[in-house]
């Protein structure tokens, strides 16, 4: 019945953590340079790759504010980080360092997951509200909530507030322009559904 474009519920938390995650990836790359340097026969090409990726990851949060297509640039950086970590995994495994290699594999898989989650969060998100319930966007799938689980739902000042019966409150920023008449109509619908 109603479909509203919203800011993804996890977007603000993820966007606040993004610079920290890029910085931690950069520090991990620079620590790998130390591991390569201490080997008997260091591969300077891999060491240079880790130095470049480490510095790029550390400085990326400082320049990402100036990038016009932020989502695409962030996804590209995450893919490069995951690829470099997987390459490091193969390098350390080939040099008989299984603990470091498998740690790099786990870090690469984690970076790939983070990249996918950030990609999904930065996509347009929609909440669907109908007579049977509310469908909220998620990372992997949408979550359906019935009206019997809701205490109150109200739209005011471009903010949709969902008050659940288990005392959980979720506030979502609505990105669509909604007229005052349409807002009143929606609030009346919400009130009827939560009281029935």
N, C-alpha and C positions, 0 to 999 in steps of 0.2 A: 504494500500500500504506500509506504514512504521509503525512499532511498536517499540518504544524505551522505555527502562526501565529508569525511572527517579526517583529522590528523590522527594517524595510527596511535592506539593506546600506549604502545611501548616506544614511540618515537622520541619523546623528550629524554627518557632515561638513556636510550642508546646514543643519542646525539651528544649527551653530556659525557658519556664514557668513551666516545670515539677517539678523541685526542690521546687519552691515556692508553687505549689499546694499540694505536699506531706507535706511540712511544715505547711501549713494552716490546712490541715486535722489533723495533729498531735496536733496542738494547740486546735482545736475544740474538740478532744477527751479529752485533759487534762482539758478543761473548763467543760466538762461533769462530770469529776470526782468531781469537786467542787460542781456541782449541786447535785450529788448523796450524797456527804458527808453532805450537809446541810439538807437532808431529815430526818424525824423523825426516820425512820427505814431503814438505808442505807443497800444496798446489796453490800457487799464487793467483791463478785465474779465479778459482773458487773464493779465495780470500778477498780478492778485489770485488767480486760479485756481492759478497756479504757486506763489505764496507759500503759499497754504493747503496745497497738496499737498506742497510742500517741507517745511513745518513738520510736517505730519501724518506724512510718511515718516520724518523724523528722530526724532520722539518716539514713533512706533509701537513700536520695540523696547523702550522703557522701560515701556510699559503692556501689552504683549502677555502678560506673565507673569500678569496679573490677569484676563485674558479666559478665560471658561469654555470657549467653543467656539473654540479657538485656530486650528484648521485652516480653519474657515469665515471667520474674521476675516482671516487671512493671505491666503486666496484672494481675498477681496473687495478688500483693499488692493492686491494685485498687479494685479487687473483695473482698478482706478481708476488706478493708475500707468501701465499700458499704454494705457488710453484717453486719459489726459492727454498722454502722449508722442505718440500718434497725432494728437491735436488740435493739439498744438504743431507737428507736422510740417506739417499743412495750413496753419496760421497762417504759418509761416515761408516755405513755398512760395508762398503767395498774396502775400507781401511781397517776392518775388524774392530770396530767400536760399536757393538750392538746397542748398548745402553743409550749412547748419544743418538745413534741412528733412529731407534724406536721413539725416543723423546721428540726428535725432530718430526717423525711421522705423526705423532699425536698432536704436536703443535701445528703442523700443516693441516691436518683434518679439522682442528679447532678453528684455525684461521679461515678455512673454506666455509665452515658453518657460520662463523661471524659475518663473513662477506655475504652469504646467502640471506641471513636474517636482516642485515642492514639493507640489502637490495629490496627485500619484500617490504620492509618498513617505510622505505622512501618512495614506494609506489603509491598511486592514489588508493585510498581506502574508503570503503563505503559501509555504512550500517543500514541494515534493512529492517523495517518495522512493519509488521502486519498484524492481523487479528489473532494469530496463534502465538506470536512471540517476537523476540528481537534477535537478529543475527549479527554478531560482532566479528570483525576480522581478527585473524591470528597469524602466526608465522607460517605454519604448515597447513592449517585448515581453519574454517570458520567455526565459531562457537555459537550454538543456538541456546537461547534462554527463554523459557516460557513465562507468560504473564503471571502464573501462579507463584513464581519465585521473586516477583518484583513488589516492592512496597510503594514506590513512587517513581514516576518518570516525568521530567519537566524540561522544556526547552526555554531558555532565557538568555538574552544577550549573547547569541552565538555559542552557547555552552549547553550541551545536553547532559543532564545529570540523571544517572541511573542509581536508584536507591534500592538495594536488594534486601530481602527479608532477613538475611543472615548478617545484617548490619554492615555490609560492604557497600561503599559508595564509589562509583566510577564517573568521572567527569570527562567528557569528550568535547574537543573544540570542533565546531561545525564550520566547514570552509565555504559552504554554499550561502548565497544571499537569500534569506527567507523573509518575506513580507510580514508585517505585524498581524495581518489577517490570517495568513497561513500558519503563523506561530500559534495564534489563539486556537485555530481549528485543530492543530496537532496536539496541543496541550489538553483540549477537551477530549480528544480520542484517547490519549494516554490515561487520563483520569478515569474514563469509563472502563478501560481495559484493566487497570489495576484494582478497581473497586468491585469488579464482577467476579 
